[in-house]
Amino acid sequence: MSATDTTQPRPAWQPPVAIALVLCFAVALALRVALLVAGPWSDTSRAIENDSPRYLELGDNLAAHGTFGLASPEVGPMHRPIAELRAQRGELPHPDAHGLRPDALRTPGYPAFLAACDLLGLSRRAILLTQCLIGASIVFPLFLLAKSLLRSPRAGLTAACIVALHPADILYANLFLSDTLFAVAFTWSLTLLVRGHDGKTNGGTITAGLTLAAATLIRPVSFLLAPPVALWMILRDPRRASVLHALVFTAISALPITAWCARNASLGAGFRPTTLDAFTLFSKNAAYVRMASLGTNEYPHDWVRVLNQLHAELRTDIRPGESVHDAMRRLGAEEVRRHPFLFARVLADSAVKFTTDHSAASLFALLGREYRPTGMRSWLTGQTTGKAAAPLTQMILPAAWMGLNTLLAIAALIGIVRLCRGGAWHDAALLAGVIVYFILTTQSLGLERIRLPVLGVQATLAAAAFMPRRRATQDEALPTSYPINVSPEPLRRAA
């Protein structure tokens, strides 16, 4: 074969790139394990956040009894009063023979992972170590995603390294939360979808739908994502094959969560994946709007006070035939409608927090150290609480963390512009649309842990900002859609 012969396909993995990617994975794993050893390895209770006890109990009960339910009473100012009111009204599901009440607040993905680890005999230390391994493995789908969209192995490595070194991705792999598992599953889904739609994998649409279905069972926030992604598939390549891909992807990704919605409906919770929407609308959105109308912003003191007011109004304003959760949704929506401009401000503040928030408090707790809130965000926004600010030395870590996230957000915006100017508007629309989707579904909960699934998307756009999309070669300039489960290799050889 001559030196100029290009009829043979190029190797998918070039040795220097493969070595660099393996090194990136090794560094990512080492950083996560180092934090594990420094923190929860000696005391796994440090890895427990507010949502962790519920996940752990659901996992334990699923492993021991095969029941997705709870025996412990609800705790906290947001859930306990609602559970007590539902108990007074006879709305709680009846406990089974083991005293477990079916739970409709969480989806089964992460508890099933914990139950599987329990059945395998893994200790809580080993579960965290497994999460570190899973969290570090995100560099592989992210490399493939950025490489496919930007047509550059260097861009793929850049995106992978950003996430491998990001403090939030390192931190949440060491907590008993669903975020790391969800982020990895979601990134794989996006990667398989893009590569399958480019004709680079067999059955990409099917596997992408399956992984998105798994991700949605881990965290239901993605259950409305399939339709806009399907629309992107059709607009990117408006042919009959793309329509078929889009329909198959939507159907496969929706089936498991639809079955879970039916299960919740049988419990009297309504045909919905979770009852968390009622708490978000009532206990968060409406409460924050009420706080803004009163000119108070000290969390959690002012939030608990306002929440108690809303609970008192709820108890006296439930209509005949209305459940507590339905009344929460109605009253929450009414509070928002009364103050639309305040709600818009709450959402805008949440969007800014979504892109810039840090998790220094969780890191300190993981290391067994006390964290003193700095009040820096209130100071930057002019919403002072009257409390003395923390010393300047204590602001260095959260300020640097927020600065890193701000730079990443700016780089992502630049990446969107560069992709559009380079003619890759469909790729820019996909990545930007995913970020916007998570901002919209986040509502008023602008936390860094909620941004974790789109950290890889931001990293891909940041790579595009510094390494613009390379022009396709003749070998790559082939049709972008193929019938499902049909290999593109014959077409490549014919070309």
C-alpha angles and dihedrals in degrees: 000000000000123000090249096050108120099171093105117080116253117250111267093218119045111198098239091049093046091049092048091050092050089050089050090053091047092052091046091051093045092053093049094046091046090056089046091054092044093050132014098015090084094038118017091191086078088069092061117103128177095282095040101085091058092049092047094049092047090050093048093049092045090053096043102039107009089241126127095216148104135239098182118090120248116269136195133053093277102050108024098065091047092050091049091050092048090049091052090051094045094243098128115103115251116261119246127233090286093052093253122143115208112252123224098173097078132043119233102244103093096034087052089054090051091047091051090051089049092050089050089055096247117158121224089260090055091048090056090047089052090050090052089054092048092045093051091049090068087087090075100058090037092054090051092047096051092040091053096046097040097031091225129110088204090057089050091052091047093054092045092050093050092057094038090058100036111117095221094055089048093048102048093051085068097053130081092245134116096237100095095046091047094048093052094046092046093049091050090051092052091046095049091047094052095043093043091050089051089054093247098122136038115246092003092154093053096047091044090053092048094050092047088050089052091047091051091053088053094049120002093210089099098053093103095044099086098072096055090044089050089052089052090053091054096044092048092056111009098200134118093258091056091051089053091049091050094050093047092047093050094046096048094046092048101048101078096044090045089056089050090051089054089051091053091047089056088056092054094253094115131251096299135110094241143359089228090100090069092053093046093051097042107028098035114020097036093039093051091047090051090049091051091050089052093046094240125129109161110129128237098002098056092037093056091048093051091043090056088054091052092048090052090051091047093055092055099039107053109128124223111278092013122123123223092251092049090050090050090054092047096047092043091052091047092053090051093048091052091057107030095158093049089049090051089053091049090052092047091051089048092051091052090047090048091059099038107028120127131206100214092132091058091047092053091048090049090054092047094248130129116249121207114203109243098208086221096136092051089048092050092049094042093244098127118182098203092249120122114261120245119261116280092248091060091053095059097084099044091041091052091045093051090045091054092051092046091052090048091052091049091048090050091054090050089049091054091052093048093049091050093047089049091055096254093117092141091059091045089050092052096049096040090044092055091053092047091048092056092045091053095045091046089066107176096345099095098170128149092235089060089053092053095093092057095044088096091050090052090048091052091051090046089054088051089053092059100028110036120211112283118232114257117256122228089261091055097042095093132125111294099218131055134176112275114276092007114126117231093213096095089054091049092051091047090051 
